[in-house]
Amino acid sequence: MLITTAEDAATAILDGVARGRGRVLIGRDARGADAIARLVPALAPRIGAWLGSRTPS
């Protein structure tokens, strides 16, 4: 499992702010969630809940 370090996340956030980006996504899970929300906004909460229930604790 790949994990973004706090330092890498901070760098990406600061770069995004400096470039005037309205959205800065950190990690593959954030990109996936964003894609789902944009493609099927009405189903996004249901899909997120389903995926969350399948994730081992």
mmCIF file of the N, C-alpha and C atoms, coordinates in Angstrom:
data_MODEL
# 
_entry.id   MODEL 
# 
loop_
_atom_site.group_PDB 
_atom_site.id 
_atom_site.type_symbol 
_atom_site.label_atom_id 
_atom_site.label_alt_id 
_atom_site.label_comp_id 
_atom_site.label_asym_id 
_atom_site.label_entity_id 
_atom_site.label_seq_id 
_atom_site.pdbx_PDB_ins_code 
_atom_site.Cartn_x 
_atom_site.Cartn_y 
_atom_site.Cartn_z 
_atom_site.occupancy 
_atom_site.B_iso_or_equiv 
_atom_site.pdbx_formal_charge 
_atom_site.auth_seq_id 
_atom_site.auth_comp_id 
_atom_site.auth_asym_id 
_atom_site.auth_atom_id 
_atom_site.pdbx_PDB_model_num 
ATOM 1   N N  . MET A 1 1  ? 0.843   -1.176 0.000   1.00 0.00 ? 1  MET A N  1 
ATOM 2   C CA . MET A 1 1  ? 0.000   0.000  0.000   1.00 0.00 ? 1  MET A CA 1 
ATOM 3   C C  . MET A 1 1  ? 0.888   1.240  0.000   1.00 0.00 ? 1  MET A C  1 
ATOM 4   N N  . LEU A 1 2  ? 0.629   2.119  -0.927  1.00 0.00 ? 2  LEU A N  1 
ATOM 5   C CA . LEU A 1 2  ? 1.405   3.350  -1.004  1.00 0.00 ? 2  LEU A CA 1 
ATOM 6   C C  . LEU A 1 2  ? 0.718   4.428  -0.174  1.00 0.00 ? 2  LEU A C  1 
ATOM 7   N N  . ILE A 1 3  ? 1.499   5.108  0.609   1.00 0.00 ? 3  ILE A N  1 
ATOM 8   C CA . ILE A 1 3  ? 0.970   6.171  1.453   1.00 0.00 ? 3  ILE A CA 1 
ATOM 9   C C  . ILE A 1 3  ? 1.732   7.448  1.161   1.00 0.00 ? 3  ILE A C  1 
ATOM 10  N N  . THR A 1 4  ? 0.998   8.521  0.972   1.00 0.00 ? 4  THR A N  1 
ATOM 11  C CA . THR A 1 4  ? 1.609   9.824  0.745   1.00 0.00 ? 4  THR A CA 1 
ATOM 12  C C  . THR A 1 4  ? 2.061   10.385 2.087   1.00 0.00 ? 4  THR A C  1 
ATOM 13  N N  . THR A 1 5  ? 3.300   10.793 2.162   1.00 0.00 ? 5  THR A N  1 
ATOM 14  C CA . THR A 1 5  ? 3.803   11.365 3.411   1.00 0.00 ? 5  THR A CA 1 
ATOM 15  C C  . THR A 1 5  ? 3.200   12.748 3.621   1.00 0.00 ? 5  THR A C  1 
ATOM 16  N N  . ALA A 1 6  ? 3.222   13.198 4.849   1.00 0.00 ? 6  ALA A N  1 
ATOM 17  C CA . ALA A 1 6  ? 2.706   14.530 5.165   1.00 0.00 ? 6  ALA A CA 1 
ATOM 18  C C  . ALA A 1 6  ? 3.485   15.600 4.404   1.00 0.00 ? 6  ALA A C  1 
ATOM 19  N N  . GLU A 1 7  ? 4.774   15.405 4.271   1.00 0.00 ? 7  GLU A N  1 
ATOM 20  C CA . GLU A 1 7  ? 5.607   16.374 3.561   1.00 0.00 ? 7  GLU A CA 1 
ATOM 21  C C  . GLU A 1 7  ? 5.234   16.442 2.083   1.00 0.00 ? 7  GLU A C  1 
ATOM 22  N N  . ASP A 1 8  ? 5.024   15.266 1.461   1.00 0.00 ? 8  ASP A N  1 
ATOM 23  C CA . ASP A 1 8  ? 4.637   15.240 0.044   1.00 0.00 ? 8  ASP A CA 1 
ATOM 24  C C  . ASP A 1 8  ? 3.257   15.859 -0.157  1.00 0.00 ? 8  ASP A C  1 
ATOM 25  N N  . ALA A 1 9  ? 2.332   15.571 0.758   1.00 0.00 ? 9  ALA A N  1 
ATOM 26  C CA . ALA A 1 9  ? 0.988   16.151 0.667   1.00 0.00 ? 9  ALA A CA 1 
ATOM 27  C C  . ALA A 1 9  ? 1.052   17.665 0.806   1.00 0.00 ? 9  ALA A C  1 
ATOM 28  N N  . ALA A 1 10 ? 1.833   18.146 1.758   1.00 0.00 ? 10 ALA A N  1 
ATOM 29  C CA . ALA A 1 10 ? 1.966   19.591 1.958   1.00 0.00 ? 10 ALA A CA 1 
ATOM 30  C C  . ALA A 1 10 ? 2.551   20.259 0.727   1.00 0.00 ? 10 ALA A C  1 
ATOM 31  N N  . THR A 1 11 ? 3.553   19.637 0.126   1.00 0.00 ? 11 THR A N  1 
ATOM 32  C CA . THR A 1 11 ? 4.163   20.187 -1.084  1.00 0.00 ? 11 THR A CA 1 
ATOM 33  C C  . THR A 1 11 ? 3.142   20.263 -2.210  1.00 0.00 ? 11 THR A C  1 
ATOM 34  N N  . ALA A 1 12 ? 2.360   19.191 -2.391  1.00 0.00 ? 12 ALA A N  1 
ATOM 35  C CA . ALA A 1 12 ? 1.345   19.170 -3.450  1.00 0.00 ? 12 ALA A CA 1 
ATOM 36  C C  . ALA A 1 12 ? 0.276   20.235 -3.199  1.00 0.00 ? 12 ALA A C  1 
ATOM 37  N N  . ILE A 1 13 ? -0.130  20.404 -1.957  1.00 0.00 ? 13 ILE A N  1 
ATOM 38  C CA . ILE A 1 13 ? -1.143  21.407 -1.619  1.00 0.00 ? 13 ILE A CA 1 
ATOM 39  C C  . ILE A 1 13 ? -0.607  22.818 -1.887  1.00 0.00 ? 13 ILE A C  1 
ATOM 40  N N  . LEU A 1 14 ? 0.605   23.084 -1.442  1.00 0.00 ? 14 LEU A N  1 
ATOM 41  C CA . LEU A 1 14 ? 1.185   24.410 -1.662  1.00 0.00 ? 14 LEU A CA 1 
ATOM 42  C C  . LEU A 1 14 ? 1.387   24.696 -3.144  1.00 0.00 ? 14 LEU A C  1 
ATOM 43  N N  . ASP A 1 15 ? 1.810   23.693 -3.910  1.00 0.00 ? 15 ASP A N  1 
ATOM 44  C CA . ASP A 1 15 ? 1.944   23.857 -5.365  1.00 0.00 ? 15 ASP A CA 1 
ATOM 45  C C  . ASP A 1 15 ? 0.592   24.173 -5.992  1.00 0.00 ? 15 ASP A C  1 
ATOM 46  N N  . GLY A 1 16 ? -0.446  23.456 -5.562  1.00 0.00 ? 16 GLY A N  1 
ATOM 47  C CA . GLY A 1 16 ? -1.784  23.686 -6.098  1.00 0.00 ? 16 GLY A CA 1 
ATOM 48  C C  . GLY A 1 16 ? -2.283  25.083 -5.792  1.00 0.00 ? 16 GLY A C  1 
ATOM 49  N N  . VAL A 1 17 ? -2.050  25.543 -4.578  1.00 0.00 ? 17 VAL A N  1 
ATOM 50  C CA . VAL A 1 17 ? -2.463  26.900 -4.193  1.00 0.00 ? 17 VAL A CA 1 
ATOM 51  C C  . VAL A 1 17 ? -1.685  27.932 -5.006  1.00 0.00 ? 17 VAL A C  1 
ATOM 52  N N  . ALA A 1 18 ? -0.384  27.723 -5.151  1.00 0.00 ? 18 ALA A N  1 
ATOM 53  C CA . ALA A 1 18 ? 0.447   28.665 -5.904  1.00 0.00 ? 18 ALA A CA 1 
ATOM 54  C C  . ALA A 1 18 ? 0.005   28.749 -7.369  1.00 0.00 ? 18 ALA A C  1 
ATOM 55  N N  . ARG A 1 19 ? -0.485  27.644 -7.919  1.00 0.00 ? 19 ARG A N  1 
ATOM 56  C CA . ARG A 1 19 ? -0.930  27.623 -9.317  1.00 0.00 ? 19 ARG A CA 1 
ATOM 57  C C  . ARG A 1 19 ? -2.389  28.031 -9.475  1.00 0.00 ? 19 ARG A C  1 
ATOM 58  N N  . GLY A 1 20 ? -3.037  28.338 -8.359  1.00 0.00 ? 20 GLY A N  1 
ATOM 59  C CA . GLY A 1 20 ? -4.421  28.796 -8.415  1.00 0.00 ? 20 GLY A CA 1 
ATOM 60  C C  . GLY A 1 20 ? -5.433  27.694 -8.666  1.00 0.00 ? 20 GLY A C  1 
ATOM 61  N N  . ARG A 1 21 ? -5.077  26.484 -8.348  1.00 0.00 ? 21 ARG A N  1 
ATOM 62  C CA . ARG A 1 21 ? -5.992  25.366 -8.568  1.00 0.00 ? 21 ARG A CA 1 
ATOM 63  C C  . ARG A 1 21 ? -7.076  25.355 -7.497  1.00 0.00 ? 21 ARG A C  1 
ATOM 64  N N  . GLY A 1 22 ? -8.292  25.144 -7.916  1.00 0.00 ? 22 GLY A N  1 
ATOM 65  C CA . GLY A 1 22 ? -9.403  25.102 -6.983  1.00 0.00 ? 22 GLY A CA 1 
ATOM 66  C C  . GLY A 1 22 ? -9.552  23.763 -6.288  1.00 0.00 ? 22 GLY A C  1 
ATOM 67  N N  . ARG A 1 23 ? -8.862  22.769 -6.804  1.00 0.00 ? 23 ARG A N  1 
ATOM 68  C CA . ARG A 1 23 ? -8.974  21.419 -6.254  1.00 0.00 ? 23 ARG A CA 1 
ATOM 69  C C  . ARG A 1 23 ? -7.585  20.774 -6.290  1.00 0.00 ? 23 ARG A C  1 
ATOM 70  N N  . VAL A 1 24 ? -7.167  20.252 -5.165  1.00 0.00 ? 24 VAL A N  1 
ATOM 71  C CA . VAL A 1 24 ? -5.890  19.543 -5.074  1.00 0.00 ? 24 VAL A CA 1 
ATOM 72  C C  . VAL A 1 24 ? -6.194  18.165 -4.494  1.00 0.00 ? 24 VAL A C  1 
ATOM 73  N N  . LEU A 1 25 ? -5.929  17.137 -5.272  1.00 0.00 ? 25 LEU A N  1 
ATOM 74  C CA . LEU A 1 25 ? -6.221  15.769 -4.852  1.00 0.00 ? 25 LEU A CA 1 
ATOM 75  C C  . LEU A 1 25 ? -4.928  15.072 -4.470  1.00 0.00 ? 25 LEU A C  1 
ATOM 76  N N  . ILE A 1 26 ? -4.927  14.474 -3.291  1.00 0.00 ? 26 ILE A N  1 
ATOM 77  C CA . ILE A 1 26 ? -3.744  13.802 -2.778  1.00 0.00 ? 26 ILE A CA 1 
ATOM 78  C C  . ILE A 1 26 ? -4.054  12.307 -2.703  1.00 0.00 ? 26 ILE A C  1 
ATOM 79  N N  . GLY A 1 27 ? -3.334  11.517 -3.468  1.00 0.00 ? 27 GLY A N  1 
ATOM 80  C CA . GLY A 1 27 ? -3.485  10.068 -3.421  1.00 0.00 ? 27 GLY A CA 1 
ATOM 81  C C  . GLY A 1 27 ? -4.468  9.523  -4.439  1.00 0.00 ? 27 GLY A C  1 
ATOM 82  N N  . ARG A 1 28 ? -4.308  8.233  -4.729  1.00 0.00 ? 28 ARG A N  1 
ATOM 83  C CA . ARG A 1 28 ? -5.174  7.569  -5.705  1.00 0.00 ? 28 ARG A CA 1 
ATOM 84  C C  . ARG A 1 28 ? -6.610  7.496  -5.232  1.00 0.00 ? 28 ARG A C  1 
ATOM 85  N N  . ASP A 1 29 ? -6.824  7.290  -3.939  1.00 0.00 ? 29 ASP A N  1 
ATOM 86  C CA . ASP A 1 29 ? -8.191  7.180  -3.438  1.00 0.00 ? 29 ASP A CA 1 
ATOM 87  C C  . ASP A 1 29 ? -8.942  8.499  -3.625  1.00 0.00 ? 29 ASP A C  1 
ATOM 88  N N  . ALA A 1 30 ? -8.265  9.615  -3.450  1.00 0.00 ? 30 ALA A N  1 
ATOM 89  C CA . ALA A 1 30 ? -8.911  10.914 -3.655  1.00 0.00 ? 30 ALA A CA 1 
ATOM 90  C C  . ALA A 1 30 ? -9.246  11.129 -5.121  1.00 0.00 ? 30 ALA A C  1 
ATOM 91  N N  . ARG A 1 31 ? -8.350  10.714 -6.004  1.00 0.00 ? 31 ARG A N  1 
ATOM 92  C CA . ARG A 1 31 ? -8.613  10.849 -7.441  1.00 0.00 ? 31 ARG A CA 1 
ATOM 93  C C  . ARG A 1 31 ? -9.791  9.970  -7.857  1.00 0.00 ? 31 ARG A C  1 
ATOM 94  N N  . GLY A 1 32 ? -9.850  8.757  -7.309  1.00 0.00 ? 32 GLY A N  1 
ATOM 95  C CA . GLY A 1 32 ? -10.956 7.847  -7.622  1.00 0.00 ? 32 GLY A CA 1 
ATOM 96  C C  . GLY A 1 32 ? -12.285 8.383  -7.124  1.00 0.00 ? 32 GLY A C  1 
ATOM 97  N N  . ALA A 1 33 ? -12.306 8.879  -5.897  1.00 0.00 ? 33 ALA A N  1 
ATOM 98  C CA . ALA A 1 33 ? -13.533 9.433  -5.334  1.00 0.00 ? 33 ALA A CA 1 
ATOM 99  C C  . ALA A 1 33 ? -13.990 10.656 -6.132  1.00 0.00 ? 33 ALA A C  1 
ATOM 100 N N  . ASP A 1 34 ? -13.047 11.477 -6.544  1.00 0.00 ? 34 ASP A N  1 
ATOM 101 C CA . ASP A 1 34 ? -13.381 12.658 -7.333  1.00 0.00 ? 34 ASP A CA 1 
ATOM 102 C C  . ASP A 1 34 ? -13.959 12.249 -8.681  1.00 0.00 ? 34 ASP A C  1 
ATOM 103 N N  . ALA A 1 35 ? -13.364 11.242 -9.317  1.00 0.00 ? 35 ALA A N  1 
ATOM 104 C CA . ALA A 1 35 ? -13.860 10.769 -10.616 1.00 0.00 ? 35 ALA A CA 1 
ATOM 105 C C  . ALA A 1 35 ? -15.287 10.242 -10.486 1.00 0.00 ? 35 ALA A C  1 
ATOM 106 N N  . ILE A 1 36 ? -15.548 9.454  -9.458  1.00 0.00 ? 36 ILE A N  1 
ATOM 107 C CA . ILE A 1 36 ? -16.899 8.919  -9.252  1.00 0.00 ? 36 ILE A CA 1 
ATOM 108 C C  . ILE A 1 36 ? -17.889 10.055 -9.026  1.00 0.00 ? 36 ILE A C  1 
ATOM 109 N N  . ALA A 1 37 ? -17.530 11.004 -8.185  1.00 0.00 ? 37 ALA A N  1 
ATOM 110 C CA . ALA A 1 37 ? -18.421 12.123 -7.891  1.00 0.00 ? 37 ALA A CA 1 
ATOM 111 C C  . ALA A 1 37 ? -18.722 12.956 -9.131  1.00 0.00 ? 37 ALA A C  1 
ATOM 112 N N  . ARG A 1 38 ? -17.767 13.061 -10.036 1.00 0.00 ? 38 ARG A N  1 
ATOM 113 C CA . ARG A 1 38 ? -17.990 13.845 -11.250 1.00 0.00 ? 38 ARG A CA 1 
ATOM 114 C C  . ARG A 1 38 ? -18.759 13.061 -12.303 1.00 0.00 ? 38 ARG A C  1 
ATOM 115 N N  . LEU A 1 39 ? -18.524 11.742 -12.380 1.00 0.00 ? 39 LEU A N  1 
ATOM 116 C CA . LEU A 1 39 ? -19.189 10.932 -13.400 1.00 0.00 ? 39 LEU A CA 1 
ATOM 117 C C  . LEU A 1 39 ? -20.627 10.587 -13.035 1.00 0.00 ? 39 LEU A C  1 
ATOM 118 N N  . VAL A 1 40 ? -20.875 10.238 -11.799 1.00 0.00 ? 40 VAL A N  1 
ATOM 119 C CA . VAL A 1 40 ? -22.219 9.852  -11.353 1.00 0.00 ? 40 VAL A CA 1 
ATOM 120 C C  . VAL A 1 40 ? -22.528 10.511 -10.010 1.00 0.00 ? 40 VAL A C  1 
ATOM 121 N N  . PRO A 1 41 ? -22.741 11.817 -10.016 1.00 0.00 ? 41 PRO A N  1 
ATOM 122 C CA . PRO A 1 41 ? -22.900 12.536 -8.749  1.00 0.00 ? 41 PRO A CA 1 
ATOM 123 C C  . PRO A 1 41 ? -24.059 12.025 -7.890  1.00 0.00 ? 41 PRO A C  1 
ATOM 124 N N  . ALA A 1 42 ? -25.141 11.589 -8.505  1.00 0.00 ? 42 ALA A N  1 
ATOM 125 C CA . ALA A 1 42 ? -26.291 11.123 -7.723  1.00 0.00 ? 42 ALA A CA 1 
ATOM 126 C C  . ALA A 1 42 ? -25.985 9.814  -6.995  1.00 0.00 ? 42 ALA A C  1 
ATOM 127 N N  . LEU A 1 43 ? -25.105 9.008  -7.553  1.00 0.00 ? 43 LEU A N  1 
ATOM 128 C CA . LEU A 1 43 ? -24.787 7.709  -6.950  1.00 0.00 ? 43 LEU A CA 1 
ATOM 129 C C  . LEU A 1 43 ? -23.526 7.725  -6.093  1.00 0.00 ? 43 LEU A C  1 
ATOM 130 N N  . ALA A 1 44 ? -22.789 8.805  -6.129  1.00 0.00 ? 44 ALA A N  1 
ATOM 131 C CA . ALA A 1 44 ? -21.504 8.860  -5.430  1.00 0.00 ? 44 ALA A CA 1 
ATOM 132 C C  . ALA A 1 44 ? -21.601 8.512  -3.950  1.00 0.00 ? 44 ALA A C  1 
ATOM 133 N N  . PRO A 1 45 ? -22.561 9.051  -3.186  1.00 0.00 ? 45 PRO A N  1 
ATOM 134 C CA . PRO A 1 45 ? -22.627 8.693  -1.764  1.00 0.00 ? 45 PRO A CA 1 
ATOM 135 C C  . PRO A 1 45 ? -22.902 7.199  -1.548  1.00 0.00 ? 45 PRO A C  1 
ATOM 136 N N  . ARG A 1 46 ? -23.754 6.635  -2.376  1.00 0.00 ? 46 ARG A N  1 
ATOM 137 C CA . ARG A 1 46 ? -24.073 5.209  -2.249  1.00 0.00 ? 46 ARG A CA 1 
ATOM 138 C C  . ARG A 1 46 ? -22.855 4.344  -2.594  1.00 0.00 ? 46 ARG A C  1 
ATOM 139 N N  . ILE A 1 47 ? -22.142 4.720  -3.654  1.00 0.00 ? 47 ILE A N  1 
ATOM 140 C CA . ILE A 1 47 ? -20.941 3.980  -4.044  1.00 0.00 ? 47 ILE A CA 1 
ATOM 141 C C  . ILE A 1 47 ? -19.878 4.096  -2.954  1.00 0.00 ? 47 ILE A C  1 
ATOM 142 N N  . GLY A 1 48 ? -19.714 5.291  -2.407  1.00 0.00 ? 48 GLY A N  1 
ATOM 143 C CA . GLY A 1 48 ? -18.744 5.495  -1.328  1.00 0.00 ? 48 GLY A CA 1 
ATOM 144 C C  . GLY A 1 48 ? -19.071 4.655  -0.108  1.00 0.00 ? 48 GLY A C  1 
ATOM 145 N N  . ALA A 1 49 ? -20.341 4.590  0.259   1.00 0.00 ? 49 ALA A N  1 
ATOM 146 C CA . ALA A 1 49 ? -20.747 3.776  1.409   1.00 0.00 ? 49 ALA A CA 1 
ATOM 147 C C  . ALA A 1 49 ? -20.491 2.301  1.141   1.00 0.00 ? 49 ALA A C  1 
ATOM 148 N N  . TRP A 1 50 ? -20.780 1.865  -0.079  1.00 0.00 ? 50 TRP A N  1 
ATOM 149 C CA . TRP A 1 50 ? -20.563 0.449  -0.433  1.00 0.00 ? 50 TRP A CA 1 
ATOM 150 C C  . TRP A 1 50 ? -19.070 0.115  -0.379  1.00 0.00 ? 50 TRP A C  1 
ATOM 151 N N  . LEU A 1 51 ? -18.243 0.981  -0.936  1.00 0.00 ? 51 LEU A N  1 
ATOM 152 C CA . LEU A 1 51 ? -16.803 0.736  -0.911  1.00 0.00 ? 51 LEU A CA 1 
ATOM 153 C C  . LEU A 1 51 ? -16.277 0.761  0.530   1.00 0.00 ? 51 LEU A C  1 
ATOM 154 N N  . GLY A 1 52 ? -16.782 1.659  1.333   1.00 0.00 ? 52 GLY A N  1 
ATOM 155 C CA . GLY A 1 52 ? -16.361 1.756  2.724   1.00 0.00 ? 52 GLY A CA 1 
ATOM 156 C C  . GLY A 1 52 ? -16.727 0.511  3.522   1.00 0.00 ? 52 GLY A C  1 
ATOM 157 N N  . SER A 1 53 ? -17.849 -0.094 3.198   1.00 0.00 ? 53 SER A N  1 
ATOM 158 C CA . SER A 1 53 ? -18.250 -1.302 3.924   1.00 0.00 ? 53 SER A CA 1 
ATOM 159 C C  . SER A 1 53 ? -17.409 -2.500 3.527   1.00 0.00 ? 53 SER A C  1 
ATOM 160 N N  . ARG A 1 54 ? -16.766 -2.445 2.387   1.00 0.00 ? 54 ARG A N  1 
ATOM 161 C CA . ARG A 1 54 ? -15.943 -3.557 1.904   1.00 0.00 ? 54 ARG A CA 1 
ATOM 162 C C  . ARG A 1 54 ? -14.491 -3.461 2.356   1.00 0.00 ? 54 ARG A C  1 
ATOM 163 N N  . THR A 1 55 ? -14.111 -2.318 2.891   1.00 0.00 ? 55 THR A N  1 
ATOM 164 C CA . THR A 1 55 ? -12.731 -2.114 3.334   1.00 0.00 ? 55 THR A CA 1 
ATOM 165 C C  . THR A 1 55 ? -12.513 -2.745 4.699   1.00 0.00 ? 55 THR A C  1 
ATOM 166 N N  . PRO A 1 56 ? -11.511 -3.618 4.837   1.00 0.00 ? 56 PRO A N  1 
ATOM 167 C CA . PRO A 1 56 ? -11.251 -4.212 6.146   1.00 0.00 ? 56 PRO A CA 1 
ATOM 168 C C  . PRO A 1 56 ? -10.819 -3.157 7.162   1.00 0.00 ? 56 PRO A C  1 
ATOM 169 N N  . SER A 1 57 ? -11.252 -3.309 8.378   1.00 0.00 ? 57 SER A N  1 
ATOM 170 C CA . SER A 1 57 ? -10.917 -2.344 9.439   1.00 0.00 ? 57 SER A CA 1 
ATOM 171 C C  . SER A 1 57 ? -9.524  -2.557 9.954   1.00 0.00 ? 57 SER A C  1 
# 
